[in-house]
Amino acid sequence: MAVQAPPDTEDAAASPTPTRRSLWRRPLAACALLLVGYVALSYLNDPRGTLGTDSGGKLATLAAMEQSGRAAPDVGYWAAAADPRGVLHPLYYTEHVGDHWVNVTTLPMLYAGWPLYRIGGVRALLLLPMLGGVLCALAACRLARLLGGDGMAAFWAIGLATPVAVYALDFWEHTLGLACMLFGVAMLVEVGRGSAGARAALGAGALFGFAATMRTEALVYLAIATVVALATRLLSRAHLARIIALGAAVSGGALAVLLTNQLVERVVLGASFRAGRAAGTAGAAGTGLAGRIGEAVTTTLGLNGLRPPVDVVAGGAIVALVAVAVLALGFTTEPNRLVGVGALAVSAVVFVARFGDGLGFVPGLLVASPLAIAGLCFGWRARRASTVLTVALLSLPVVWMLQYQGGARPQWGGRYVLCSGALLAVAGVVVLRRRRAAFAAILAFSVLVTAFGVAWLSERSHAVAHGMEEVLARHDEAVISTDAHLFREGGAFYEPERHWLTAITQADLRRAAAIVSQAGAREVAVIGHEGDGLPSRLGDFVRGPAERLEVLPGQPLIVRAYRR
């Protein structure tokens, strides 16, 4: 019979290993290591290219602020006299707010990034989303511990194996907003259990309020999480007056932050625009129901690489296969490694095959975060996880009814429902942590999926930067884009005095040509898609030769020169 060494002897013999592990499991050291990891990954990207046009709009705004030397987020408009409503403004979605031309939809991220931009340019800006990613991992650690799981396992899993890792590398407010929501949910879980009181409720409301200044869907998660927490207290037979006081504390914390944000907007811009955006989103709820259902399916199961019906079927197949793998490896009486590994291998093949024609977005929250599949299917086995899972699932249909339409496919992991995805992923870590084979397998697949997201951002950012450099290298007197998002995509290259315009319709194009003609341009480049049906003449301009240009990977544009 083999004799095992006493525990003390084993620990002494393996002393270097526990020391290394303890470093990874110390919160401050783990935060520093994760941040260093994000910084290293960020050098795969060109910071002048972004994950989406919203980030480009922020870069354009910061460039304009730096050039003007003013704190107002005014991107200017060289053709304002000829186009006072800004229909042809080069940066799509630009609004005339007070005396300013405003392209951003939120101020906190912008002003937090301005000092970094002035010190270190666009690359320094990435420190903000990276810190947001670290905070998301810390919030996941706290939540996992509240659910009775391994906090540091959740820290590393959420930080490196979910969409958080992708959004941490782009100047977007998603990681900061998500961190606030996750910490807010954790505090409300404690309020619901009775282990925290009015102070925690007030703090949770303030966190959700701050998140709502950046992410409108935070208001949905605030409402659902508050109702769930208060209902939990009610079921524990707490006094009704106490429950009402806790609800008032949550509401008061959120309102205080939201009203402060409105005040800042009015001081800076002379008007409030974030509240109007939220009201417009709420007013659109329920419209285009068929489209919303389709986008809900896309942001849950979408792979975004095939025809939409095939895309959803392939995404659904991956989700089903991952669920089978988790069941076979961790939740059967006798774990079946052959079935589990086989199901996971097939799901990996389907996922990788999706990228046969090139990298791209994965909009489905379950496909982009396999850990969330484990949380959805088996998280209910963790007794303490029911509150978190309830918040995650009840919020989904409300967000689907309210989310911006038209942006479902070009996003990673369902950016409007990132909070639900993260909560499900935390539950997945908790329920899998003691089932080592299942946890290792799903974590490995999650890292693979996230690596594709990081690679896609790298390819996309370099392509955008290179394409915009080609546009500038032409030295055209004026440029008109018939693609709505071209100049906003390349916002890092924006300068207010450049004679750029965006014209989506043929009528807009003719008007844009007239404006650049009045400005004295003798030639103009029109950038659009092949088959746009451009006329041979645009006012005083006659169509000349055409060239191909690629700003986004796999989406070539055509540049047509028009001269007098």
Backbone torsions as a table, in degrees:
resi	resn	phi	psi	omega
1	MET	NA	133.0	179.4
2	ALA	-73.2	139.1	179.4
3	VAL	-103.4	124.4	179.7
4	GLN	-82.3	145.1	177.0
5	ALA	-70.5	146.6	176.4
6	PRO	-57.9	151.3	-178.8
7	PRO	-52.9	-41.7	-178.0
8	ASP	-63.5	-38.3	179.5
9	THR	-66.3	-40.3	178.2
10	GLU	-62.9	-45.4	-179.3
11	ASP	-62.4	-39.8	-178.8
12	ALA	-68.4	-38.7	-178.7
13	ALA	-68.8	-27.1	-176.8
14	ALA	-110.1	29.9	-174.7
15	SER	-57.4	-36.5	179.4
16	PRO	-62.4	-35.7	-177.2
17	THR	-65.8	-49.5	177.1
18	PRO	-58.7	-34.0	179.6
19	THR	-63.4	-45.2	178.3
20	ARG	-63.3	-43.2	-179.1
21	ARG	-63.9	-38.9	-178.0
22	SER	-62.8	-32.4	177.7
23	LEU	-63.8	-42.2	179.4
24	TRP	-68.8	-22.7	-174.9
25	ARG	-102.6	1.7	173.6
26	ARG	-86.6	122.3	-173.1
27	PRO	-52.6	-47.9	-177.5
28	LEU	-66.2	-43.7	178.1
29	ALA	-64.4	-39.7	179.2
30	ALA	-63.5	-40.6	178.1
31	CYS	-61.6	-44.8	179.5
32	ALA	-63.1	-43.3	179.9
33	LEU	-64.5	-41.9	179.0
34	LEU	-64.4	-41.7	178.5
35	LEU	-62.7	-42.8	177.4
36	VAL	-61.1	-39.4	177.1
37	GLY	-61.8	-43.8	177.5
38	TYR	-61.9	-43.7	179.8
39	VAL	-59.7	-44.6	179.4
40	ALA	-61.2	-44.9	179.9
41	LEU	-64.9	-32.1	-177.3
42	SER	-63.8	-23.9	179.8
43	TYR	-76.6	-3.1	169.7
44	LEU	-76.4	-16.9	-172.7
45	ASN	-105.2	158.0	165.2
46	ASP	-94.2	114.3	-173.6
47	PRO	-64.4	-10.8	178.0
48	ARG	-81.9	-10.6	173.9
49	GLY	-109.6	147.4	-170.5
50	THR	-130.0	175.3	179.4
51	LEU	-78.1	-23.0	-178.7
52	GLY	-159.8	169.1	-176.0
53	THR	-70.9	-24.4	176.7
54	ASP	-61.2	-40.4	176.9
55	SER	-65.0	-40.2	177.5
56	GLY	-61.6	-37.1	177.2
57	GLY	-62.8	-36.3	177.4
58	LYS	-67.8	-41.9	178.9
59	LEU	-63.8	-39.3	177.7
60	ALA	-63.8	-40.6	180.0
61	THR	-64.6	-44.8	179.2
62	LEU	-64.0	-38.0	177.3
63	ALA	-63.0	-42.0	179.0
64	ALA	-67.4	-40.0	177.9
65	MET	-63.1	-42.1	179.5
66	GLU	-64.3	-39.7	-178.9
67	GLN	-69.3	-39.3	-178.2
68	SER	-83.3	-22.4	-177.6
69	GLY	74.7	15.5	-178.7
70	ARG	-112.0	153.2	-177.9
71	ALA	-80.9	-15.3	-178.7
72	ALA	-69.3	136.4	-179.6
73	PRO	-78.8	62.4	-174.2
74	ASP	-105.1	117.0	-179.7
75	VAL	-87.9	-3.6	178.3
76	GLY	68.5	173.9	176.7
77	TYR	-161.8	111.3	-175.7
78	TRP	-66.8	-25.8	-176.7
79	ALA	-105.5	25.5	-175.8
80	ALA	-59.9	-35.6	-178.4
81	ALA	-65.7	-38.9	-179.1
82	ALA	-85.4	-20.5	-177.2
83	ASP	-136.9	69.9	-172.7
84	PRO	-63.3	-23.1	178.7
85	ARG	-86.9	-7.1	176.8
86	GLY	72.2	26.1	-179.2
87	VAL	-62.4	-32.8	-175.7
88	LEU	-103.7	13.1	-179.4
89	HIS	-54.6	136.2	-176.8
90	PRO	-60.4	-30.7	179.3
91	LEU	-94.3	105.0	-178.2
92	TYR	-57.2	148.7	-178.4
93	TYR	76.6	7.6	177.8
94	THR	-72.3	132.7	179.9
95	GLU	-115.9	148.9	175.9
96	HIS	-91.0	99.9	-177.8
97	VAL	-109.8	111.6	-175.5
98	GLY	62.8	-123.7	177.9
99	ASP	-99.9	11.0	-172.6
100	HIS	-117.1	152.0	171.4
101	TRP	-100.1	110.3	-169.3
102	VAL	-114.5	125.7	178.5
103	ASN	-107.5	-23.8	-179.4
104	VAL	-80.3	158.7	-179.4
105	THR	-109.9	-2.6	-179.1
106	THR	-151.8	144.6	-176.6
107	LEU	-98.2	-35.0	-173.8
108	PRO	-53.6	-48.3	-179.1
109	MET	-63.6	-38.2	-177.9
110	LEU	-63.3	-49.6	-176.6
111	TYR	-73.7	-29.4	174.5
112	ALA	-66.9	-31.7	-178.1
113	GLY	-86.6	-19.1	-174.9
114	TRP	-58.2	-48.0	178.4
115	PRO	-60.0	-38.6	178.2
116	LEU	-64.6	-39.8	-179.9
117	TYR	-63.1	-42.0	-178.3
118	ARG	-69.3	-28.0	-178.9
119	ILE	-84.9	-47.3	-170.9
120	GLY	-129.0	9.9	177.8
121	GLY	73.5	-161.2	-171.3
122	VAL	-66.8	-31.0	-179.2
123	ARG	-68.1	-36.1	179.9
124	ALA	-64.5	-26.6	179.7
125	LEU	-60.5	-28.3	-175.4
126	LEU	-66.9	-13.6	177.4
127	LEU	-60.4	-33.8	-178.3
128	LEU	-65.3	-55.2	178.1
129	PRO	-63.6	-30.1	176.5
130	MET	-64.2	-45.8	176.0
131	LEU	-61.3	-36.9	175.4
132	GLY	-61.7	-39.9	177.1
133	GLY	-63.1	-41.2	177.4
134	VAL	-63.1	-41.3	178.8
135	LEU	-65.8	-36.4	175.2
136	CYS	-60.3	-43.0	179.2
137	ALA	-64.3	-39.6	177.4
138	LEU	-64.6	-41.4	178.0
139	ALA	-63.6	-39.4	177.2
140	ALA	-63.2	-38.2	177.7
141	CYS	-60.4	-45.7	-179.7
142	ARG	-65.3	-43.9	179.2
143	LEU	-61.4	-44.3	-178.8
144	ALA	-60.2	-40.3	178.7
145	ARG	-66.4	-37.1	176.7
146	LEU	-64.1	-28.7	-179.5
147	LEU	-89.8	4.6	178.2
148	GLY	84.6	18.9	-177.7
149	GLY	-109.7	-171.5	-179.0
150	ASP	-85.7	109.3	-176.1
151	GLY	-63.2	-43.3	-176.7
152	MET	-72.6	-28.1	173.6
153	ALA	-63.6	-42.0	177.3
154	ALA	-66.1	-38.0	178.7
155	PHE	-54.2	-54.7	-176.3
156	TRP	-72.0	-36.3	-179.4
157	ALA	-65.0	-47.2	-179.1
158	ILE	-70.0	-37.5	-177.0
159	GLY	-70.6	-29.6	-173.2
160	LEU	-122.5	-11.6	-173.0
161	ALA	-127.0	25.5	176.3
162	THR	-138.4	174.6	177.6
163	PRO	-56.6	-16.8	177.1
164	VAL	-54.5	-39.6	-177.9
165	ALA	-64.7	-32.4	179.4
166	VAL	-74.8	-47.3	-178.3
167	TYR	-70.8	-19.0	177.1
168	ALA	-70.7	-12.0	-176.0
169	LEU	-106.1	12.3	-177.5
170	ASP	-135.6	143.1	-177.2
171	PHE	-78.0	72.4	177.1
172	TRP	-130.1	158.0	-174.4
173	GLU	-88.6	9.1	-172.8
174	HIS	-62.7	-42.7	-177.5
175	THR	-69.2	-40.6	179.6
176	LEU	-65.5	-44.5	177.9
177	GLY	-63.8	-41.3	-179.9
178	LEU	-65.4	-40.8	179.0
179	ALA	-59.7	-43.4	178.4
180	CYS	-62.0	-42.2	-179.6
181	MET	-66.5	-41.3	-179.3
182	LEU	-66.3	-42.6	175.8
183	PHE	-64.5	-37.7	177.9
184	GLY	-62.9	-42.4	177.2
185	VAL	-62.7	-43.0	-180.0
186	ALA	-59.4	-42.6	-179.6
187	MET	-67.3	-37.8	179.2
188	LEU	-72.1	-29.0	173.2
189	VAL	-61.3	-43.3	178.5
190	GLU	-66.4	-38.1	176.9
191	VAL	-62.2	-44.4	179.9
192	GLY	-63.0	-33.5	179.8
193	ARG	-80.6	-13.4	-178.5
194	GLY	87.9	4.7	178.6
195	SER	-86.7	-4.5	175.5
196	ALA	-142.0	157.8	-173.9
197	GLY	-122.0	-142.0	-172.4
198	ALA	-63.0	-35.7	-179.3
199	ARG	-63.0	-43.3	177.7
200	ALA	-65.7	-39.0	178.2
201	ALA	-62.0	-42.8	178.2
202	LEU	-63.0	-43.4	179.1
203	GLY	-64.6	-40.2	178.4
204	ALA	-62.5	-43.3	177.9
205	GLY	-60.9	-42.2	179.5
206	ALA	-63.9	-40.4	178.8
207	LEU	-63.6	-45.9	177.7
208	PHE	-64.6	-36.7	177.5
209	GLY	-62.8	-43.2	178.2
210	PHE	-65.2	-39.5	177.0
211	ALA	-61.5	-37.0	-178.4
212	ALA	-69.3	-22.5	174.9
213	THR	-68.7	-15.2	-179.5
214	MET	-115.8	-35.7	-176.3
215	ARG	-131.0	112.0	-175.5
216	THR	-61.3	-33.1	-178.0
217	GLU	-64.6	-13.3	177.6
218	ALA	-59.3	-29.0	179.0
219	LEU	-65.7	-34.5	177.2
220	VAL	-66.3	-48.7	-179.0
221	TYR	-65.3	-33.2	175.0
222	LEU	-60.3	-49.4	-177.6
223	ALA	-63.3	-47.5	-176.9
224	ILE	-66.8	-46.1	-178.4
225	ALA	-63.6	-36.9	178.8
226	THR	-67.1	-45.4	179.3
227	VAL	-61.2	-43.3	-179.4
228	VAL	-64.5	-43.6	-179.9
229	ALA	-63.3	-45.1	-178.8
230	LEU	-69.7	-35.1	176.8
231	ALA	-65.2	-36.8	177.1
232	THR	-63.4	-43.0	177.2
233	ARG	-63.9	-38.3	179.8
234	LEU	-63.2	-41.2	179.4
235	LEU	-67.7	-24.5	176.9
236	SER	-85.7	9.6	175.1
237	ARG	65.9	36.0	173.7
238	ALA	-72.1	157.7	179.1
239	HIS	-64.8	139.3	-178.5
240	LEU	-59.7	-39.5	179.5
241	ALA	-61.1	-38.0	179.0
242	ARG	-65.5	-41.1	-179.8
243	ILE	-65.3	-42.7	178.7
244	ILE	-62.7	-40.8	179.1
245	ALA	-63.2	-40.0	178.4
246	LEU	-65.6	-41.9	177.0
247	GLY	-61.8	-40.0	178.2
248	ALA	-65.6	-36.1	179.2
249	ALA	-65.5	-43.0	178.0
250	VAL	-61.4	-48.9	-178.9
251	SER	-62.0	-42.0	-179.3
252	GLY	-63.0	-41.4	178.2
253	GLY	-62.8	-42.9	-180.0
254	ALA	-67.2	-45.7	-178.1
255	LEU	-62.6	-38.3	-179.2
256	ALA	-59.7	-43.8	-179.5
257	VAL	-70.6	-43.5	-178.5
258	LEU	-64.6	-40.4	178.4
259	LEU	-68.0	-36.8	176.0
260	THR	-62.7	-41.7	178.2
261	ASN	-62.9	-41.2	176.6
262	GLN	-61.8	-40.5	179.2
263	LEU	-62.4	-43.4	178.2
264	VAL	-61.2	-43.1	178.6
265	GLU	-60.1	-41.7	-178.6
266	ARG	-69.7	-35.5	177.8
267	VAL	-67.9	-42.4	-175.9
268	VAL	-77.8	-43.4	-171.6
269	LEU	-110.4	-14.6	-176.0
270	GLY	82.1	6.2	179.9
271	ALA	-160.9	162.1	176.8
272	SER	-105.2	133.3	-179.6
273	PHE	-123.5	-20.0	-179.9
274	ARG	-69.0	-41.2	179.7
275	ALA	-64.5	-38.4	178.0
276	GLY	-64.7	-35.7	178.0
277	ARG	-65.2	-43.9	179.1
278	ALA	-63.8	-41.1	179.3
279	ALA	-64.9	-39.9	178.3
280	GLY	-65.1	-38.2	176.9
281	THR	-63.2	-45.0	179.4
282	ALA	-64.5	-38.2	-179.1
283	GLY	-67.1	-23.5	-179.4
284	ALA	-87.0	-1.8	-177.5
285	ALA	-59.4	132.7	176.2
286	GLY	89.0	-14.5	178.9
287	THR	-77.3	147.3	-179.2
288	GLY	57.1	53.4	-171.8
289	LEU	-58.6	-42.8	-179.2
290	ALA	-62.1	-42.1	178.2
291	GLY	-64.3	-38.2	-180.0
292	ARG	-66.6	-38.9	178.0
293	ILE	-63.8	-42.7	178.2
294	GLY	-61.7	-41.7	-179.7
295	GLU	-71.8	-30.8	175.5
296	ALA	-63.3	-41.7	177.7
297	VAL	-64.9	-41.6	179.8
298	THR	-62.2	-43.9	-177.6
299	THR	-79.6	2.8	174.4
300	THR	-109.5	-43.9	-173.0
301	LEU	-121.6	-4.1	-170.1
302	GLY	-64.0	140.7	172.4
303	LEU	-107.1	-24.2	172.4
304	ASN	63.8	23.5	179.1
305	GLY	-120.7	-10.4	-176.2
306	LEU	-124.3	-174.5	173.5
307	ARG	-63.0	143.0	-172.8
308	PRO	-46.6	-47.7	-179.4
309	PRO	-63.5	-43.7	179.4
310	VAL	-66.2	-37.9	-180.0
311	ASP	-56.9	-48.1	-178.5
312	VAL	-69.7	-39.4	178.6
313	VAL	-62.9	-43.3	179.5
314	ALA	-65.1	-42.0	177.2
315	GLY	-63.4	-42.6	177.6
316	GLY	-63.2	-37.0	178.5
317	ALA	-64.1	-41.2	178.2
318	ILE	-61.5	-45.4	-180.0
319	VAL	-60.9	-45.2	-179.5
320	ALA	-64.1	-41.7	-179.4
321	LEU	-66.9	-38.8	177.6
322	VAL	-64.7	-41.2	178.1
323	ALA	-61.6	-41.1	177.3
324	VAL	-63.3	-41.5	-179.8
325	ALA	-62.1	-44.1	179.4
326	VAL	-63.4	-43.2	179.6
327	LEU	-61.8	-46.5	-176.1
328	ALA	-68.9	-34.5	-175.4
329	LEU	-88.4	-23.1	-172.3
330	GLY	-132.2	-14.3	-170.8
331	PHE	-130.0	19.0	171.9
332	THR	-106.2	159.2	-178.6
333	THR	-57.7	-42.6	175.7
334	GLU	-122.6	101.3	-177.2
335	PRO	-50.8	130.9	-179.9
336	ASN	-104.0	96.0	-175.9
337	ARG	-66.6	-34.3	-178.5
338	LEU	-63.4	-47.6	179.2
339	VAL	-65.2	-44.5	-177.7
340	GLY	-62.9	-50.3	-179.7
341	VAL	-65.9	-37.7	178.6
342	GLY	-63.3	-45.3	178.8
343	ALA	-62.1	-41.0	-179.6
344	LEU	-69.6	-36.2	178.5
345	ALA	-64.7	-42.0	178.8
346	VAL	-64.7	-41.8	179.4
347	SER	-63.5	-36.6	177.9
348	ALA	-66.5	-39.5	178.2
349	VAL	-63.2	-45.3	178.6
350	VAL	-61.1	-42.3	-178.9
351	PHE	-65.1	-48.6	-178.6
352	VAL	-66.0	-36.0	178.9
353	ALA	-61.8	-29.8	177.5
354	ARG	-57.2	-27.8	-177.1
355	PHE	-97.5	20.1	180.0
356	GLY	-59.8	-32.3	-179.7
357	ASP	-98.9	10.1	179.5
358	GLY	126.7	161.3	179.8
359	LEU	-69.6	163.9	179.3
360	GLY	-175.9	-177.6	179.6
361	PHE	-71.0	149.4	168.9
362	VAL	-120.8	96.6	-172.2
363	PRO	-79.6	-16.0	-176.1
364	GLY	-76.1	124.3	-176.9
365	LEU	-63.4	-35.3	-179.6
366	LEU	-76.2	-34.1	178.9
367	VAL	-73.1	-40.8	-178.5
368	ALA	-75.5	-13.9	-179.3
369	SER	-138.8	81.8	-179.4
370	PRO	-57.3	-27.8	176.0
371	LEU	-60.6	-31.8	178.4
372	ALA	-66.7	-29.5	176.9
373	ILE	-64.2	-43.5	178.2
374	ALA	-62.2	-40.7	178.6
375	GLY	-65.6	-40.6	-179.8
376	LEU	-65.3	-44.5	-173.7
377	CYS	-83.9	-33.6	-171.3
378	PHE	-128.1	-2.2	-179.4
379	GLY	-61.2	-25.4	-179.4
380	TRP	-66.2	-14.0	177.6
381	ARG	-73.3	-21.3	174.9
382	ALA	-85.0	110.0	-170.0
383	ARG	-55.8	-38.6	-176.2
384	ARG	-80.0	-6.5	-174.0
385	ALA	-85.7	-6.1	-171.5
386	SER	-61.5	-38.1	-179.3
387	THR	-63.4	-47.3	-179.4
388	VAL	-63.4	-43.7	179.5
389	LEU	-64.3	-37.8	178.6
390	THR	-63.1	-43.9	177.6
391	VAL	-61.0	-45.7	-177.9
392	ALA	-60.8	-43.8	-173.7
393	LEU	-82.3	-38.3	178.8
394	LEU	-67.0	-28.2	-178.6
395	SER	-74.0	-28.4	-173.6
396	LEU	-56.6	-55.1	-177.4
397	PRO	-62.4	-31.7	179.0
398	VAL	-68.3	-44.4	178.0
399	VAL	-63.4	-41.1	178.7
400	TRP	-59.6	-36.6	-179.7
401	MET	-73.1	-21.9	-173.9
402	LEU	-108.3	-19.3	-171.3
403	GLN	-63.5	153.6	179.9
404	TYR	-60.3	128.8	-178.9
405	GLN	-85.0	143.4	178.5
406	GLY	100.7	-7.1	-178.3
407	GLY	-115.6	23.4	-175.6
408	ALA	-74.7	-42.3	-172.9
409	ARG	-78.0	-45.4	-177.1
410	PRO	-82.5	65.8	177.8
411	GLN	-154.8	162.8	-179.0
412	TRP	-109.8	119.4	172.6
413	GLY	68.4	28.8	177.0
414	GLY	65.4	72.0	-170.4
415	ARG	-62.9	-21.2	177.2
416	TYR	-80.0	-19.0	-177.9
417	VAL	-119.5	28.9	179.5
418	LEU	-59.7	-34.7	-178.6
419	CYS	-64.3	-45.1	177.1
420	SER	-61.6	-43.7	179.0
421	GLY	-60.2	-42.1	-179.7
422	ALA	-68.1	-40.8	178.7
423	LEU	-63.9	-41.5	177.5
424	LEU	-65.1	-38.8	-179.9
425	ALA	-65.8	-40.5	177.0
426	VAL	-61.1	-44.8	177.3
427	ALA	-61.1	-36.4	177.5
428	GLY	-63.5	-42.9	177.8
429	VAL	-62.0	-44.1	-177.8
430	VAL	-61.3	-45.9	-174.4
431	VAL	-76.9	-22.0	-177.9
432	LEU	-96.2	-16.5	-167.8
433	ARG	-56.1	-36.1	-178.7
434	ARG	-91.5	3.5	175.5
435	ARG	-112.3	83.5	-164.2
436	ARG	-60.7	-41.1	-178.4
437	ALA	-63.9	-46.4	179.5
438	ALA	-65.1	-43.8	-178.7
439	PHE	-62.4	-46.7	-179.0
440	ALA	-62.5	-41.0	-177.7
441	ALA	-67.2	-47.6	-177.9
442	ILE	-70.3	-36.5	177.3
443	LEU	-63.4	-41.9	178.7
444	ALA	-62.1	-43.3	178.5
445	PHE	-65.3	-38.5	178.9
446	SER	-64.0	-39.6	177.3
447	VAL	-64.6	-40.3	177.6
448	LEU	-59.3	-48.5	-179.3
449	VAL	-61.4	-45.8	-178.9
450	THR	-64.7	-35.7	177.8
451	ALA	-61.3	-36.3	176.6
452	PHE	-65.2	-36.8	177.5
453	GLY	-65.1	-42.9	177.5
454	VAL	-63.6	-41.8	178.8
455	ALA	-64.3	-38.9	179.4
456	TRP	-64.8	-41.6	177.8
457	LEU	-63.8	-38.2	177.9
458	SER	-62.6	-49.8	-179.7
459	GLU	-63.0	-43.2	-177.3
460	ARG	-65.8	-44.3	-176.6
461	SER	-64.4	-41.8	179.0
462	HIS	-67.3	-38.0	179.7
463	ALA	-65.4	-43.6	179.3
464	VAL	-62.3	-47.8	-179.0
465	ALA	-62.1	-43.7	-179.7
466	HIS	-65.5	-42.4	-179.9
467	GLY	-63.0	-42.6	179.4
468	MET	-68.9	-31.6	174.9
469	GLU	-63.6	-38.2	177.7
470	GLU	-65.7	-38.1	177.0
471	VAL	-61.2	-46.6	-178.8
472	LEU	-67.5	-33.7	-177.9
473	ALA	-67.0	-16.5	179.1
474	ARG	-74.3	-25.1	179.4
475	HIS	57.8	40.3	176.9
476	ASP	-69.7	145.5	177.3
477	GLU	-65.9	-34.7	178.1
478	ALA	-148.7	151.0	179.1
479	VAL	-134.6	130.4	176.1
480	ILE	-117.8	128.1	177.6
481	SER	-106.0	130.2	172.9
482	THR	-92.7	-3.5	171.5
483	ASP	-90.3	122.6	-171.4
484	ALA	-59.9	-32.7	-167.8
485	HIS	-107.6	4.7	-174.5
486	LEU	-57.6	-56.2	-175.1
487	PHE	-71.7	-29.3	176.2
488	ARG	-72.6	-35.0	175.2
489	GLU	-59.9	-42.5	179.2
490	GLY	-97.2	42.4	-174.7
491	GLY	-59.5	-25.8	179.7
492	ALA	-64.7	-18.2	-178.1
493	PHE	-100.9	3.7	-176.0
494	TYR	-73.8	138.1	169.6
495	GLU	-137.2	132.6	-173.7
496	PRO	-56.4	-29.8	-175.0
497	GLU	-85.4	-8.6	177.9
498	ARG	-64.9	136.5	-179.4
499	HIS	-83.4	72.4	177.5
500	TRP	-111.4	143.6	175.3
501	LEU	-140.8	154.9	174.7
502	THR	-119.2	120.6	-176.8
503	ALA	-126.8	111.0	-173.6
504	ILE	-85.6	-37.6	-177.7
505	THR	-103.0	166.1	178.3
506	GLN	-63.7	-38.0	178.0
507	ALA	-64.0	-41.8	177.5
508	ASP	-62.9	-37.9	-178.9
509	LEU	-63.8	-43.9	178.7
510	ARG	-63.6	-39.9	179.2
511	ARG	-66.9	-39.9	178.4
512	ALA	-63.4	-41.4	178.2
513	ALA	-61.6	-38.7	178.4
514	ALA	-65.6	-37.9	-178.8
515	ILE	-66.9	-45.4	-179.9
516	VAL	-69.3	-29.6	175.8
517	SER	-65.8	-44.7	177.4
518	GLN	-63.0	-27.7	179.3
519	ALA	-78.5	-3.0	175.4
520	GLY	97.7	5.9	-179.5
521	ALA	-69.3	135.7	177.8
522	ARG	-99.2	-12.3	175.1
523	GLU	-149.2	153.2	-178.7
524	VAL	-145.7	140.3	175.5
525	ALA	-99.7	132.3	176.6
526	VAL	-110.8	120.2	-177.4
527	ILE	-108.7	125.8	179.3
528	GLY	-161.8	-166.4	-178.2
529	HIS	-93.5	154.0	177.6
530	GLU	-63.2	136.4	-178.5
531	GLY	87.5	14.9	178.3
532	ASP	-69.4	-14.2	178.5
533	GLY	69.1	45.6	-179.6
534	LEU	-72.7	141.7	-179.5
535	PRO	-71.5	162.5	177.9
536	SER	-72.1	-23.0	177.5
537	ARG	-129.6	144.6	172.8
538	LEU	-127.8	91.4	-177.2
539	GLY	61.8	-116.6	-179.7
540	ASP	-83.8	-3.5	-173.0
541	PHE	-102.1	142.8	178.1
542	VAL	-113.8	135.7	-176.2
543	ARG	-66.5	135.7	178.7
544	GLY	-114.4	-151.0	-177.1
545	PRO	-69.8	161.6	-179.1
546	ALA	-119.7	150.3	176.4
547	GLU	-132.9	156.3	176.9
548	ARG	-93.6	145.5	-179.6
549	LEU	-142.9	135.8	177.9
550	GLU	-120.2	111.2	177.7
551	VAL	-98.3	-43.2	174.7
552	LEU	-104.9	140.8	-178.0
553	PRO	-55.7	127.7	176.5
554	GLY	74.5	8.8	-180.0
555	GLN	-127.2	75.4	-176.3
556	PRO	-66.5	144.3	174.5
557	LEU	-113.7	162.2	178.5
558	ILE	-114.2	130.6	176.2
559	VAL	-105.9	118.9	-179.9
560	ARG	-112.1	127.5	-179.8
561	ALA	-89.9	130.7	174.4
562	TYR	-117.3	132.9	179.3
563	ARG	-130.3	154.4	177.9
564	ARG	-65.4	NA	NA
